[in-house]
Amino acid sequence: MATLQHQPKPAAAPSTTTGGGLRAMDLYEKLEKVGEGTYGKVYKAREKATSRIVALKKTRLPEDDEGVPPTALREVSLLRMLSQDPHVVRLLDLKQGVNKEGQTILYLVFEYMDTDLKKFIRGHRANHEKIPALTVKILMYQLCKGVAFVHGRGVLHRDLKPHNLLMDRKTMALKIADLGLSRAFVAPLKNFTHEILTLWYRAPEVLLGAKHYATPVDIWSVGCIFAELVTNNPLFPGDSELQQLLHIFKLLGTPNEQVWPGVGKLQNWHEYPQWKPTKLSTLVPGLDEDGYDLLGKMLEYEPARRISAKKALEHPYFNDVNKEQY
């Protein structure tokens, strides 16, 4: 893993309203439910004082718990630190109150984005349209920029997937959201749980039970998202951990000690069928030569050989992106 940078001082905390103050719903008008987050519902809402449209993440705190759920606390502290980057969804405010039943409710108030990458891809697939090559580059550049920022602050996202990448349809701005599973890795590497990440975007070292992992798990997810942007379909749509591994092995070839030193020592390693790799140009038709080179560097089996997000930004694939604009 690359040398970890010193963690900066967190950004100023958003204002907080507790049970004794003004209730969140006195300040915001719910317009519609737009989704489910890691631990609660998400609403499109209007701030009554300014008419600003925001996203409200609502979570009910456990009744037998005196504090905020650890997932919420973790997300809030990380978002305070990361919110200043234009490629991370901005936390505007934090409201804590009590509902009519006396239960503690926490509202995280975010900037509102009108769609996400999952819906964007699904729309193109439904219309049998490919996403334009330059649009793919612009979205991928922003994703790599956001991931580089997050990693540079000592944080792993651990759940990167199209649904967690919010977008503005008009500007093509892309922002990373749902940091509920994130972990700061500025401390010495710890044993992380492998129960993370939607299967389709999960790195092979996690599937194989690696106890120590770092930023390359996010880069694998970025590679899977890259392929999906090009084809409008997920690259590895497995429905169980074993099927996910076999799906990866069938397409990229079964790894061995030459390709991935130490793979045989991972907890979930067995003698798997021996498949030969398929060319990326066959798996993901429609990329240019630089695109295949970058995708290949993101989908390296050995985590240490995967390209970093920071290095990816310098790749020739992005040469024709207006980097000052994004």
Wavefront OBJ file of the C-alpha trace (Angstrom):
o trace
v 0.000 0.000 0.000
v 1.203 3.511 -0.759
v 2.441 5.732 2.046
v -0.549 7.069 3.933
v -0.910 10.809 4.000
v -1.524 12.775 7.169
v -5.220 13.144 7.817
v -6.316 16.805 7.499
v -8.420 18.604 10.060
v -12.103 17.859 9.485
v -14.217 20.569 7.918
v -16.397 22.576 10.248
v -19.273 20.502 11.540
v -22.713 21.135 10.103
v -25.158 22.671 12.555
v -27.084 20.265 14.727
v -30.584 20.575 16.148
v -31.406 18.269 19.057
v -34.739 17.149 20.416
v -35.235 20.390 22.337
v -34.970 22.604 19.266
v -36.771 23.059 16.002
v -37.802 19.778 14.413
v -36.275 18.894 11.061
v -39.709 18.718 9.479
v -40.373 22.309 10.557
v -37.446 23.262 8.333
v -37.922 20.902 5.383
v -40.863 19.765 3.275
v -40.610 16.190 2.011
v -41.363 15.957 -1.709
v -40.801 12.286 -2.521
v -38.924 9.193 -1.399
v -35.978 8.628 -3.726
v -34.269 5.591 -2.228
v -32.880 3.588 0.650
v -29.416 4.289 2.033
v -27.112 2.116 4.093
v -29.221 2.580 7.200
v -32.281 4.620 6.308
v -34.641 6.191 3.803
v -33.688 9.031 1.470
v -36.118 11.804 0.497
v -36.082 14.675 -1.940
v -37.068 17.715 0.125
v -37.353 21.496 0.002
v -35.769 23.761 2.594
v -38.673 26.009 3.593
v -36.606 29.121 4.315
v -34.724 29.175 1.013
v -36.697 26.827 -1.317
v -33.414 24.979 -1.882
v -33.893 21.354 -2.947
v -31.961 18.906 -0.767
v -31.704 15.188 -0.088
v -32.721 14.060 3.413
v -31.328 10.802 4.771
v -33.554 9.740 7.641
v -32.636 7.118 10.195
v -34.451 6.077 13.358
v -32.008 5.426 16.162
v -32.297 2.114 18.049
v -34.502 2.551 21.118
v -32.134 0.642 23.391
v -29.173 2.699 22.243
v -28.219 5.998 23.818
v -26.346 7.297 20.794
v -26.281 7.514 17.045
v -25.707 4.203 15.188
v -21.998 3.602 14.445
v -22.690 3.531 10.700
v -24.264 6.982 10.879
v -21.523 8.379 13.104
v -18.884 7.028 10.738
v -20.586 8.496 7.693
v -21.024 11.898 9.336
v -17.416 12.160 10.507
v -16.080 11.070 7.124
v -18.390 13.375 5.206
v -17.338 16.311 7.335
v -13.772 15.572 6.313
v -14.476 14.790 2.652
v -17.354 17.172 1.872
v -15.109 19.911 0.551
v -14.229 17.937 -2.589
v -16.466 18.629 -5.617
v -16.606 14.900 -6.425
v -18.003 13.861 -3.029
v -21.652 14.556 -2.224
v -21.819 17.513 0.152
v -23.210 17.204 3.688
v -25.069 20.473 4.277
v -26.560 19.952 7.705
v -27.352 17.492 10.464
v -30.618 17.462 12.406
v -31.468 15.279 15.371
v -34.903 15.244 16.937
v -37.705 13.105 18.334
v -40.753 11.861 16.427
v -44.331 11.593 17.731
v -43.620 8.146 19.183
v -40.693 9.512 21.191
v -38.079 7.812 19.038
v -34.875 9.651 18.208
v -34.571 10.514 14.518
v -31.428 11.649 12.729
v -31.574 13.572 9.455
v -28.504 14.037 7.286
v -29.084 16.886 4.842
v -27.193 16.544 1.546
v -27.056 18.503 -1.683
v -29.567 17.038 -4.124
v -28.498 15.296 -7.336
v -31.213 14.363 -9.820
v -30.022 10.895 -10.817
v -27.351 8.259 -10.294
v -25.100 6.247 -12.564
v -27.251 3.121 -12.236
v -30.309 4.951 -13.610
v -28.177 6.654 -16.264
v -26.848 3.314 -17.553
v -30.281 1.684 -17.311
v -31.802 4.477 -19.418
v -29.280 3.942 -22.197
v -29.757 0.168 -22.049
v -33.551 0.515 -22.288
v -33.155 2.688 -25.382
v -30.541 0.351 -26.894
v -28.091 3.250 -26.941
v -24.406 3.187 -26.108
v -23.134 5.930 -23.827
v -20.947 8.208 -26.009
v -17.222 7.468 -25.657
v -16.371 10.991 -24.497
v -19.160 10.881 -21.892
v -17.693 7.625 -20.532
v -14.294 9.328 -20.274
v -15.735 12.386 -18.534
v -17.607 10.244 -15.982
v -14.626 7.960 -15.409
v -12.291 10.921 -14.976
v -14.537 12.391 -12.292
v -14.855 9.005 -10.585
v -11.078 8.538 -10.515
v -10.658 12.102 -9.262
v -13.121 11.548 -6.430
v -11.608 8.189 -5.477
v -8.104 9.710 -5.546
v -9.282 12.421 -3.154
v -10.948 9.939 -0.800
v -7.896 7.641 -0.824
v -5.580 10.629 -0.372
v -7.416 11.423 2.863
v -6.854 7.918 4.149
v -10.309 6.487 3.491
v -11.518 3.389 1.654
v -15.036 3.651 0.254
v -15.567 -0.152 0.079
v -18.974 0.031 -1.631
v -18.416 1.745 -4.970
v -21.144 0.853 -7.452
v -23.261 2.777 -9.992
v -26.085 3.309 -7.482
v -23.698 5.158 -5.132
v -22.461 7.563 -7.804
v -24.807 10.537 -8.011
v -25.114 12.632 -11.161
v -26.454 15.881 -12.544
v -28.058 15.130 -15.914
v -27.397 18.601 -17.340
v -23.757 19.101 -16.363
v -22.658 15.430 -16.236
v -21.190 16.176 -12.803
v -20.552 12.963 -10.841
v -20.222 12.673 -7.059
v -19.424 9.787 -4.741
v -22.103 9.061 -2.134
v -23.066 6.549 0.566
v -19.929 6.382 2.655
v -21.715 4.209 5.223
v -19.292 1.307 4.743
v -16.152 3.423 4.549
v -13.197 2.877 6.820
v -10.327 5.227 7.515
v -7.076 3.375 6.915
v -4.714 6.004 8.308
v -4.325 3.735 11.334
v -2.283 0.526 10.925
v -4.007 -1.932 8.614
v -6.673 -3.805 10.515
v -8.515 -7.008 9.776
v -11.552 -5.821 7.858
v -14.768 -7.763 7.570
v -15.302 -9.209 4.106
v -19.054 -8.654 4.337
v -18.907 -5.558 2.194
v -19.718 -4.427 -1.261
v -22.364 -5.506 -3.713
v -21.119 -8.798 -5.171
v -20.799 -7.609 -8.760
v -18.181 -4.996 -7.838
v -16.354 -6.976 -5.160
v -12.605 -7.489 -5.562
v -11.299 -11.077 -5.796
v -9.086 -10.709 -2.700
v -12.199 -9.907 -0.647
v -14.111 -12.844 -2.147
v -11.169 -15.105 -1.326
v -11.243 -14.047 2.323
v -8.266 -11.682 2.559
v -8.134 -10.167 6.033
v -5.881 -7.268 5.038
v -6.788 -5.068 2.133
v -6.562 -1.461 1.098
v -7.272 0.979 -1.735
v -7.031 -1.611 -4.566
v -10.465 -2.989 -3.546
v -11.982 0.312 -4.658
v -9.974 0.313 -7.897
v -11.382 -3.105 -8.834
v -14.880 -1.667 -8.337
v -13.952 1.323 -10.515
v -12.815 -1.097 -13.240
v -16.126 -2.971 -13.087
v -18.013 0.337 -13.344
v -15.817 1.352 -16.309
v -16.735 -1.820 -18.217
v -20.426 -1.331 -17.398
v -20.380 2.226 -18.748
v -19.009 0.945 -22.057
v -21.377 -2.025 -22.511
v -24.452 -0.950 -20.451
v -24.222 -4.318 -18.657
v -22.423 -5.466 -15.500
v -19.168 -7.293 -16.224
v -19.406 -9.875 -13.417
v -23.081 -10.380 -12.408
v -22.711 -13.200 -9.867
v -25.464 -14.245 -7.449
v -23.309 -15.770 -4.693
v -19.715 -15.361 -3.529
v -18.675 -18.625 -5.174
v -20.506 -17.857 -8.415
v -18.971 -14.390 -8.396
v -15.458 -15.846 -8.153
v -16.131 -18.410 -10.862
v -17.573 -15.707 -13.114
v -14.411 -13.624 -12.727
v -12.148 -16.643 -13.288
v -14.043 -17.724 -16.422
v -13.574 -14.310 -18.006
v -10.163 -13.187 -16.748
v -8.620 -16.648 -16.365
v -8.023 -18.621 -13.174
v -5.245 -16.920 -11.184
v -2.139 -18.792 -10.048
v 1.006 -18.016 -8.070
v 2.695 -16.558 -11.141
v -0.132 -14.114 -11.839
v -0.916 -13.419 -8.186
v 1.773 -14.430 -5.667
v 0.212 -15.661 -2.419
v -3.244 -16.314 -3.835
v -3.096 -19.968 -2.764
v -2.722 -18.931 0.889
v -5.939 -16.936 1.034
v -8.620 -18.377 3.313
v -11.180 -19.250 0.635
v -8.750 -20.537 -1.993
v -9.470 -24.004 -3.390
v -8.495 -25.865 -6.512
v -10.674 -24.086 -9.032
v -11.255 -25.085 -12.663
v -8.491 -23.785 -14.906
v -9.818 -21.198 -17.343
v -7.771 -19.159 -19.778
v -8.284 -15.389 -19.943
v -10.516 -13.829 -22.575
v -9.281 -10.660 -24.260
v -10.734 -7.484 -22.789
v -11.622 -6.366 -26.316
v -13.945 -9.388 -26.513
v -15.432 -8.848 -23.052
v -15.844 -5.082 -23.383
v -16.193 -4.183 -27.070
v -16.072 -0.518 -27.979
v -13.054 0.862 -26.120
v -9.959 2.336 -27.712
v -6.440 1.001 -27.102
v -5.787 3.353 -24.185
v -9.119 2.379 -22.662
v -8.246 -1.318 -22.703
v -4.863 -0.547 -21.163
v -6.433 1.389 -18.290
v -9.178 -1.194 -17.741
v -6.578 -3.963 -17.638
v -4.580 -2.064 -15.014
v -7.708 -1.692 -12.873
v -8.610 -5.396 -13.126
v -5.188 -6.809 -12.220
v -5.567 -9.849 -9.979
v -2.677 -8.947 -7.679
v -3.888 -5.947 -5.634
v -0.422 -4.375 -5.451
v -0.255 -4.256 -9.249
v -3.557 -2.455 -9.695
v -3.208 1.149 -10.798
v -3.950 3.796 -8.162
v -6.702 6.348 -8.730
v -4.086 9.105 -8.707
v -2.038 7.343 -11.404
v -5.180 6.626 -13.416
v -5.803 10.376 -13.734
v -2.507 10.672 -15.631
v -3.349 7.844 -18.059
v -3.433 8.717 -21.797
v -7.056 7.505 -21.926
v -8.038 10.833 -20.368
v -5.946 13.033 -22.679
v -8.963 14.448 -24.519
v -10.951 15.266 -21.360
v -11.146 18.968 -20.465
v -9.537 18.515 -17.050
v -10.042 22.123 -15.989
v -13.791 21.724 -16.453
v -14.029 18.509 -14.431
l 1 2 3 4 5 6 7 8 9 10 11 12 13 14 15 16 17 18 19 20 21 22 23 24 25 26 27 28 29 30 31 32 33 34 35 36 37 38 39 40 41 42 43 44 45 46 47 48 49 50 51 52 53 54 55 56 57 58 59 60 61 62 63 64 65 66 67 68 69 70 71 72 73 74 75 76 77 78 79 80 81 82 83 84 85 86 87 88 89 90 91 92 93 94 95 96 97 98 99 100 101 102 103 104 105 106 107 108 109 110 111 112 113 114 115 116 117 118 119 120 121 122 123 124 125 126 127 128 129 130 131 132 133 134 135 136 137 138 139 140 141 142 143 144 145 146 147 148 149 150 151 152 153 154 155 156 157 158 159 160 161 162 163 164 165 166 167 168 169 170 171 172 173 174 175 176 177 178 179 180 181 182 183 184 185 186 187 188 189 190 191 192 193 194 195 196 197 198 199 200 201 202 203 204 205 206 207 208 209 210 211 212 213 214 215 216 217 218 219 220 221 222 223 224 225 226 227 228 229 230 231 232 233 234 235 236 237 238 239 240 241 242 243 244 245 246 247 248 249 250 251 252 253 254 255 256 257 258 259 260 261 262 263 264 265 266 267 268 269 270 271 272 273 274 275 276 277 278 279 280 281 282 283 284 285 286 287 288 289 290 291 292 293 294 295 296 297 298 299 300 301 302 303 304 305 306 307 308 309 310 311 312 313 314 315 316 317 318 319 320 321 322 323 324 325 326
